Amino acid sequence: MSHELQDGKPATSGTMFAHVNTYENWVVGAKNITTAGTPERISETSIPIKCIVIKAKSANTGLMYVGNSDTTELFELNAKESITIPINDVNKVWIDSAVNGEGVVYAYVW
């Protein structure tokens, strides 16, 4: 397949195009966990959303954990790893860390 330009435009023959959803309303933020082993919500405020992307900060030295209110089952993230979660409210997302003071960056859309 060709990914070259023809006359300054993307080639159409044999080229794959990805559909990308665009949203006008999105928020980017960060959250650190003060005490490792004590899960916290990304937001205490209920905010209806479509999905959230959570990425462990690059400077983290330990694991970050992402889950819902049942924090016995958490998804592990090493530094720079991310997860995308389709979910309807940002305050349903909980995070925890293995090391005091480490955290995540996130972006969500509604």
GISULFEN-V236142 format. One record per pair of residues at least 12 apart in sequence whose C-alpha atoms are under 7 Angstrom apart, sorted by sequence separation. I is the first residue (numbers start at 1). J is the second residue. D is the distance in whole Angstrom. If there is no record, write none. Layout:
BEGIN
I & J & D
I & J & D
END
This chain:
BEGIN
2 & 14 & 6
3 & 15 & 6
64 & 76 & 6
65 & 77 & 6
1 & 14 & 5
2 & 15 & 6
63 & 76 & 6
64 & 77 & 5
1 & 15 & 6
63 & 77 & 6
64 & 78 & 6
63 & 78 & 5
62 & 78 & 7
61 & 79 & 7
60 & 79 & 5
59 & 79 & 7
56 & 77 & 6
58 & 79 & 5
56 & 78 & 6
57 & 79 & 6
58 & 80 & 5
56 & 79 & 5
57 & 80 & 6
69 & 92 & 7
56 & 80 & 5
68 & 92 & 6
55 & 80 & 6
56 & 81 & 6
68 & 93 & 5
69 & 94 & 7
55 & 81 & 6
56 & 82 & 6
67 & 93 & 6
68 & 94 & 5
55 & 82 & 4
67 & 94 & 5
54 & 82 & 5
55 & 83 & 7
66 & 94 & 6
67 & 95 & 6
53 & 82 & 7
54 & 83 & 5
66 & 95 & 5
53 & 83 & 6
54 & 84 & 6
65 & 95 & 5
66 & 96 & 7
53 & 84 & 4
65 & 96 & 5
52 & 84 & 6
53 & 85 & 6
64 & 96 & 6
65 & 97 & 6
52 & 85 & 5
64 & 97 & 4
51 & 85 & 6
52 & 86 & 6
63 & 97 & 6
64 & 98 & 6
51 & 86 & 4
63 & 98 & 5
50 & 86 & 6
51 & 87 & 5
62 & 98 & 5
50 & 87 & 6
51 & 88 & 7
62 & 99 & 6
49 & 87 & 7
50 & 88 & 5
49 & 88 & 5
64 & 103 & 7
48 & 88 & 5
49 & 89 & 5
48 & 89 & 4
49 & 90 & 6
47 & 89 & 5
48 & 90 & 7
60 & 102 & 6
46 & 89 & 6
47 & 90 & 6
46 & 90 & 6
47 & 91 & 7
46 & 91 & 5
45 & 91 & 6
57 & 103 & 6
43 & 90 & 6
44 & 91 & 6
56 & 103 & 6
57 & 104 & 5
42 & 90 & 7
43 & 91 & 5
56 & 104 & 4
57 & 105 & 6
42 & 91 & 6
55 & 104 & 5
56 & 105 & 6
41 & 91 & 6
54 & 104 & 7
55 & 105 & 5
42 & 93 & 6
54 & 105 & 6
55 & 106 & 6
41 & 93 & 6
42 & 94 & 6
54 & 106 & 4
41 & 94 & 4
42 & 95 & 7
53 & 106 & 5
54 & 107 & 7
40 & 94 & 5
41 & 95 & 6
52 & 106 & 7
53 & 107 & 5
39 & 94 & 6
40 & 95 & 6
52 & 107 & 6
53 & 108 & 6
39 & 95 & 5
40 & 96 & 6
52 & 108 & 4
39 & 96 & 4
51 & 108 & 6
52 & 109 & 7
38 & 96 & 6
51 & 109 & 6
37 & 96 & 6
49 & 108 & 7
50 & 109 & 6
36 & 96 & 6
37 & 97 & 6
49 & 109 & 6
50 & 110 & 5
36 & 97 & 5
37 & 98 & 7
49 & 110 & 4
36 & 98 & 5
48 & 110 & 7
33 & 96 & 6
36 & 99 & 5
33 & 97 & 6
36 & 100 & 5
35 & 100 & 5
34 & 100 & 5
35 & 101 & 7
33 & 100 & 6
34 & 101 & 5
33 & 101 & 5
32 & 101 & 6
33 & 102 & 6
32 & 102 & 5
33 & 103 & 6
32 & 103 & 4
31 & 103 & 5
32 & 104 & 6
31 & 104 & 6
30 & 104 & 6
31 & 105 & 6
30 & 105 & 4
29 & 105 & 6
30 & 106 & 6
29 & 106 & 5
28 & 106 & 6
29 & 107 & 6
28 & 107 & 4
27 & 107 & 5
28 & 108 & 7
26 & 107 & 7
27 & 108 & 5
26 & 108 & 6
27 & 109 & 7
26 & 109 & 4
25 & 109 & 6
26 & 110 & 6
25 & 110 & 6
23 & 109 & 7
END
